[in-house]
Amino acid sequence: MLRLVLLQLLTTVLAGAVAGMLGGIHALISALLGGLCCVVPNGLLALRLYSNARRSQAVNPMSFFIGEFIKIALTIALLAAVAWLYRDLNWLALIAAFIVALKSYIILLFRH
């Protein structure tokens, strides 16, 4: 789980660098924020699942579903907060970096 979150963070930084070269500083910031809207909730879910797995009790499947619901709600809340608070938002950079971070797990599938 940690490797996936770190890979998402790396792809977010790369997407931000590309957006910054193509669209300037506002595109760079928008891309970083868009990627972080994916990375932060996934990181928190991974941390929650890791801590639940480390407990001596049996793993509860409901914990996963609650964590997934919180992840989706947090993702939507972060995207809304970025759209509302960042006035110079570059929507293309934000959405592109969000999708790149979201789909970065495909890189791990083809690694071997």
Secondary structure, 3 states (H helix, E strand, C coil): CHHHHHHHHHHHHHHHHHHHHHHCHHHHHHHHHHHHHHHHHHHHHHHHHHHHHHCCCCCCHHHHHHHHHHHHHHHHHHHHHHHHHCCCCCHHHHHHHHHHHHCCHHHHHCCC
